[in-house]
């Protein structure tokens, strides 16, 4: 696979991830803290969901390869 095709595929993957990410937003279980002009957001539940989805995808890729 040439480098150009790899970058096009990676770009499409990042666009798809970005579109999916907008639907998730802030899931229940994400930690948000706001005090004055300081805000802190730790997306723990979103991280868990992304980890599970990536694990399943990589498992399936490894199984069929």
N, CA, C and O atoms as CSV, one atom per row, in Angstrom:
chain,resi,resn,atom,element,x,y,z
A,1,UNK,N,N,0.857,-1.170,0.000
A,1,UNK,CA,C,0.000,0.000,0.000
A,1,UNK,C,C,0.903,1.233,0.000
A,1,UNK,O,O,1.854,1.317,0.778
A,2,UNK,N,N,0.603,2.166,-0.860
A,2,UNK,CA,C,1.428,3.368,-0.937
A,2,UNK,C,C,1.101,4.301,0.223
A,2,UNK,O,O,0.062,4.186,0.872
A,3,UNK,N,N,2.022,5.224,0.458
A,3,UNK,CA,C,1.868,6.155,1.570
A,3,UNK,C,C,0.656,7.070,1.357
A,3,UNK,O,O,-0.019,7.430,2.322
A,4,UNK,N,N,0.378,7.445,0.122
A,4,UNK,CA,C,-0.770,8.305,-0.165
A,4,UNK,C,C,-2.093,7.649,0.193
A,4,UNK,O,O,-2.966,8.282,0.788
A,5,UNK,N,N,-2.242,6.372,-0.171
A,5,UNK,CA,C,-3.474,5.647,0.159
A,5,UNK,C,C,-3.622,5.498,1.669
A,5,UNK,O,O,-4.729,5.589,2.199
A,6,UNK,N,N,-2.507,5.271,2.360
A,6,UNK,CA,C,-2.542,5.134,3.817
A,6,UNK,C,C,-3.041,6.422,4.475
A,6,UNK,O,O,-3.856,6.377,5.397
A,7,UNK,N,N,-2.546,7.574,3.996
A,7,UNK,CA,C,-2.984,8.851,4.563
A,7,UNK,C,C,-4.450,9.135,4.255
A,7,UNK,O,O,-5.153,9.706,5.089
A,8,UNK,N,N,-4.917,8.751,3.084
A,8,UNK,CA,C,-6.328,8.943,2.745
A,8,UNK,C,C,-7.201,8.087,3.650
A,8,UNK,O,O,-8.220,8.560,4.152
A,9,UNK,N,N,-6.817,6.837,3.862
A,9,UNK,CA,C,-7.585,5.948,4.739
A,9,UNK,C,C,-7.576,6.462,6.170
A,9,UNK,O,O,-8.613,6.461,6.833
A,10,UNK,N,N,-6.415,6.903,6.656
A,10,UNK,CA,C,-6.341,7.459,8.013
A,10,UNK,C,C,-7.203,8.708,8.151
A,10,UNK,O,O,-7.856,8.905,9.176
A,11,UNK,N,N,-7.207,9.549,7.125
A,11,UNK,CA,C,-8.048,10.744,7.153
A,11,UNK,C,C,-9.525,10.401,7.233
A,11,UNK,O,O,-10.273,11.019,7.991
A,12,UNK,N,N,-9.945,9.414,6.448
A,12,UNK,CA,C,-11.352,8.991,6.484
A,12,UNK,C,C,-11.702,8.408,7.842
A,12,UNK,O,O,-12.782,8.669,8.372
A,13,UNK,N,N,-10.790,7.618,8.412
A,13,UNK,CA,C,-11.028,7.037,9.741
A,13,UNK,C,C,-11.173,8.147,10.780
A,13,UNK,O,O,-12.062,8.087,11.629
A,14,UNK,N,N,-10.304,9.163,10.720
A,14,UNK,CA,C,-10.396,10.267,11.682
A,14,UNK,C,C,-11.674,11.069,11.514
A,14,UNK,O,O,-12.241,11.535,12.502
A,15,UNK,N,N,-12.139,11.239,10.287
A,15,UNK,CA,C,-13.398,11.945,10.060
A,15,UNK,C,C,-14.560,11.152,10.648
A,15,UNK,O,O,-15.437,11.722,11.296
A,16,UNK,N,N,-14.569,9.845,10.426
A,16,UNK,CA,C,-15.637,8.997,10.976
A,16,UNK,C,C,-15.622,9.037,12.501
A,16,UNK,O,O,-16.675,9.135,13.131
A,17,UNK,N,N,-14.429,8.962,13.099
A,17,UNK,CA,C,-14.319,9.027,14.555
A,17,UNK,C,C,-14.833,10.373,15.061
A,17,UNK,O,O,-15.515,10.426,16.084
A,18,UNK,N,N,-14.515,11.457,14.359
A,18,UNK,CA,C,-14.991,12.777,14.756
A,18,UNK,C,C,-16.502,12.898,14.705
A,18,UNK,O,O,-17.112,13.505,15.586
A,19,UNK,N,N,-17.105,12.324,13.677
A,19,UNK,CA,C,-18.566,12.369,13.564
A,19,UNK,C,C,-19.204,11.546,14.676
A,19,UNK,O,O,-20.177,11.979,15.294
A,20,UNK,N,N,-18.660,10.369,14.930
A,20,UNK,CA,C,-19.193,9.526,16.011
A,20,UNK,C,C,-19.014,10.197,17.361
A,20,UNK,O,O,-19.883,10.108,18.228
A,21,UNK,N,N,-17.877,10.872,17.537
A,21,UNK,CA,C,-17.572,11.530,18.816
A,21,UNK,C,C,-18.586,12.612,19.142
A,21,UNK,O,O,-18.897,12.827,20.313
A,22,UNK,N,N,-19.119,13.310,18.113
A,22,UNK,CA,C,-20.096,14.363,18.371
A,22,UNK,C,C,-21.407,13.783,18.888
A,22,UNK,O,O,-22.130,14.456,19.622
A,23,UNK,N,N,-21.726,12.539,18.513
A,23,UNK,CA,C,-22.948,11.923,19.026
A,23,UNK,C,C,-22.793,11.504,20.480
A,23,UNK,O,O,-23.755,11.546,21.246
A,24,UNK,N,N,-21.579,11.096,20.865
A,24,UNK,CA,C,-21.348,10.713,22.259
A,24,UNK,C,C,-21.398,11.927,23.162
A,24,UNK,O,O,-22.135,11.928,24.148
A,25,UNK,N,N,-20.636,12.958,22.851
A,25,UNK,CA,C,-20.590,14.149,23.692
A,25,UNK,C,C,-20.080,13.800,25.064
A,25,UNK,O,O,-19.009,13.210,25.207
A,26,UNK,N,N,-20.839,14.161,26.069
A,26,UNK,CA,C,-20.479,13.829,27.448
A,26,UNK,C,C,-21.408,12.713,27.923
A,26,UNK,O,O,-22.608,12.918,28.109
A,27,UNK,N,N,-20.835,11.553,28.113
A,27,UNK,CA,C,-21.623,10.417,28.585
A,27,UNK,C,C,-21.822,10.500,30.092
A,27,UNK,O,O,-21.022,11.122,30.790
A,28,UNK,N,N,-22.881,9.878,30.598
A,28,UNK,CA,C,-23.030,9.779,32.048
A,28,UNK,C,C,-21.841,9.003,32.610
A,28,UNK,O,O,-21.493,7.945,32.086
A,29,UNK,N,N,-21.234,9.502,33.640
A,29,UNK,CA,C,-20.050,8.874,34.205
A,29,UNK,C,C,-18.797,9.675,33.932
A,29,UNK,O,O,-17.762,9.436,34.554
A,30,UNK,N,N,-18.873,10.633,33.003
A,30,UNK,CA,C,-17.748,11.535,32.775
A,30,UNK,C,C,-17.696,12.536,33.925
A,30,UNK,O,O,-18.730,12.998,34.408
A,31,UNK,N,N,-16.503,12.859,34.347
A,31,UNK,CA,C,-16.320,13.744,35.491
A,31,UNK,C,C,-16.120,15.170,34.981
A,31,UNK,O,O,-15.205,15.433,34.201
A,32,UNK,N,N,-16.978,16.085,35.424
A,32,UNK,CA,C,-16.854,17.496,35.072
A,32,UNK,C,C,-16.847,18.316,36.352
A,32,UNK,O,O,-17.633,18.079,37.269
A,33,UNK,N,N,-15.942,19.285,36.393
A,33,UNK,CA,C,-15.816,20.142,37.560
A,33,UNK,C,C,-15.616,21.563,37.070
A,33,UNK,O,O,-14.712,21.821,36.276
A,34,UNK,N,N,-16.437,22.483,37.527
A,34,UNK,CA,C,-16.320,23.878,37.118
A,34,UNK,C,C,-16.418,24.771,38.343
A,34,UNK,O,O,-17.378,24.698,39.110
A,35,UNK,N,N,-15.412,25.608,38.510
A,35,UNK,CA,C,-15.398,26.539,39.634
A,35,UNK,C,C,-14.814,27.849,39.133
A,35,UNK,O,O,-13.638,27.908,38.772
A,36,UNK,N,N,-15.615,28.887,39.107
A,36,UNK,CA,C,-15.150,30.183,38.624
A,36,UNK,C,C,-14.758,30.105,37.155
A,36,UNK,O,O,-15.545,29.675,36.312
A,37,UNK,N,N,-13.531,30.525,36.860
A,37,UNK,CA,C,-13.062,30.472,35.476
A,37,UNK,C,C,-12.195,29.245,35.221
A,37,UNK,O,O,-11.465,29.210,34.231
A,38,UNK,N,N,-12.257,28.245,36.084
A,38,UNK,CA,C,-11.521,26.992,35.925
A,38,UNK,C,C,-12.509,25.864,35.679
A,38,UNK,O,O,-13.480,25.712,36.419
A,39,UNK,N,N,-12.266,25.086,34.657
A,39,UNK,CA,C,-13.114,23.917,34.415
A,39,UNK,C,C,-12.225,22.715,34.104
A,39,UNK,O,O,-11.182,22.841,33.461
A,40,UNK,N,N,-12.658,21.560,34.571
A,40,UNK,CA,C,-11.918,20.326,34.378
A,40,UNK,C,C,-12.904,19.267,33.921
A,40,UNK,O,O,-13.954,19.077,34.534
A,41,UNK,N,N,-12.563,18.582,32.849
A,41,UNK,CA,C,-13.427,17.517,32.329
A,41,UNK,C,C,-12.569,16.290,32.088
A,41,UNK,O,O,-11.602,16.340,31.327
A,42,UNK,N,N,-12.922,15.183,32.737
A,42,UNK,CA,C,-12.213,13.920,32.548
A,42,UNK,C,C,-13.208,12.902,32.010
A,42,UNK,O,O,-14.071,12.430,32.751
A,43,UNK,N,N,-13.099,12.557,30.731
A,43,UNK,CA,C,-14.090,11.669,30.099
A,43,UNK,C,C,-13.816,10.193,30.373
A,43,UNK,O,O,-13.443,9.456,29.459
A,44,UNK,N,N,-13.993,9.757,31.601
A,44,UNK,CA,C,-13.657,8.378,31.967
A,44,UNK,C,C,-14.590,7.371,31.289
A,44,UNK,O,O,-14.120,6.347,30.794
A,45,UNK,N,N,-15.878,7.632,31.254
A,45,UNK,CA,C,-16.813,6.699,30.636
A,45,UNK,C,C,-16.624,6.667,29.121
A,45,UNK,O,O,-16.702,5.602,28.508
A,46,UNK,N,N,-16.376,7.821,28.522
A,46,UNK,CA,C,-16.106,7.868,27.093
A,46,UNK,C,C,-14.838,7.085,26.776
A,46,UNK,O,O,-14.780,6.386,25.764
A,47,UNK,N,N,-13.829,7.194,27.622
A,47,UNK,CA,C,-12.580,6.451,27.413
A,47,UNK,C,C,-12.817,4.949,27.486
A,47,UNK,O,O,-12.239,4.186,26.712
A,48,UNK,N,N,-13.659,4.528,28.405
A,48,UNK,CA,C,-13.965,3.102,28.541
A,48,UNK,C,C,-14.699,2.594,27.299
A,48,UNK,O,O,-14.385,1.520,26.787
A,49,UNK,N,N,-15.672,3.362,26.817
A,49,UNK,CA,C,-16.430,2.963,25.634
A,49,UNK,C,C,-15.513,2.884,24.417
A,49,UNK,O,O,-15.577,1.919,23.656
A,50,UNK,N,N,-14.660,3.893,24.227
A,50,UNK,CA,C,-13.727,3.896,23.098
A,50,UNK,C,C,-12.769,2.714,23.199
A,50,UNK,O,O,-12.462,2.085,22.187
A,51,UNK,N,N,-12.297,2.406,24.392
A,51,UNK,CA,C,-11.386,1.281,24.597
A,51,UNK,C,C,-12.050,-0.043,24.229
A,51,UNK,O,O,-11.431,-0.885,23.578
A,52,UNK,N,N,-13.282,-0.231,24.633
A,52,UNK,CA,C,-14.001,-1.467,24.321
A,52,UNK,C,C,-14.218,-1.601,22.817
A,52,UNK,O,O,-14.006,-2.673,22.249
A,53,UNK,N,N,-14.639,-0.516,22.176
A,53,UNK,CA,C,-14.890,-0.556,20.732
A,53,UNK,C,C,-13.595,-0.842,19.972
A,53,UNK,O,O,-13.589,-1.668,19.060
A,54,UNK,N,N,-12.495,-0.169,20.335
A,54,UNK,CA,C,-11.224,-0.415,19.666
A,54,UNK,C,C,-10.726,-1.833,19.907
A,54,UNK,O,O,-10.161,-2.448,19.003
A,55,UNK,N,N,-10.925,-2.359,21.104
A,55,UNK,CA,C,-10.516,-3.730,21.397
A,55,UNK,C,C,-11.270,-4.730,20.522
A,55,UNK,O,O,-10.677,-5.678,20.007
A,56,UNK,N,N,-12.562,-4.520,20.354
A,56,UNK,CA,C,-13.365,-5.411,19.512
A,56,UNK,C,C,-12.917,-5.313,18.058
A,56,UNK,O,O,-12.773,-6.330,17.381
A,57,UNK,N,N,-12.697,-4.084,17.574
A,57,UNK,CA,C,-12.268,-3.908,16.185
A,57,UNK,C,C,-10.915,-4.567,15.952
A,57,UNK,O,O,-10.744,-5.280,14.963
A,58,UNK,N,N,-9.953,-4.344,16.837
A,58,UNK,CA,C,-8.630,-4.933,16.661
A,58,UNK,C,C,-8.660,-6.449,16.803
A,58,UNK,O,O,-7.897,-7.147,16.135
A,59,UNK,N,N,-9.534,-6.968,17.667
A,59,UNK,CA,C,-9.693,-8.414,17.795
A,59,UNK,C,C,-10.199,-9.008,16.489
A,59,UNK,O,O,-9.689,-10.027,16.022
A,60,UNK,N,N,-11.213,-8.360,15.898
A,60,UNK,CA,C,-11.787,-8.859,14.643
A,60,UNK,C,C,-10.769,-8.773,13.503
A,60,UNK,O,O,-10.694,-9.677,12.671
A,61,UNK,N,N,-9.993,-7.702,13.462
A,61,UNK,CA,C,-8.965,-7.575,12.425
A,61,UNK,C,C,-7.921,-8.683,12.591
A,61,UNK,O,O,-7.497,-9.284,11.604
A,62,UNK,N,N,-7.511,-8.951,13.812
A,62,UNK,CA,C,-6.527,-9.993,14.067
A,62,UNK,C,C,-7.058,-11.392,13.769
A,62,UNK,O,O,-6.307,-12.262,13.327
A,63,UNK,N,N,-8.328,-11.606,14.005
A,63,UNK,CA,C,-8.926,-12.928,13.788
A,63,UNK,C,C,-9.029,-13.255,12.306
A,63,UNK,O,O,-8.815,-14.401,11.910
A,64,UNK,N,N,-9.355,-12.260,11.479
A,64,UNK,CA,C,-9.551,-12.501,10.051
A,64,UNK,C,C,-8.302,-12.265,9.223
A,64,UNK,O,O,-8.330,-12.452,8.007
A,65,UNK,N,N,-7.224,-11.866,9.839
A,65,UNK,CA,C,-6.013,-11.591,9.088
A,65,UNK,C,C,-5.198,-12.837,8.861
A,65,UNK,O,O,-4.137,-12.776,8.239
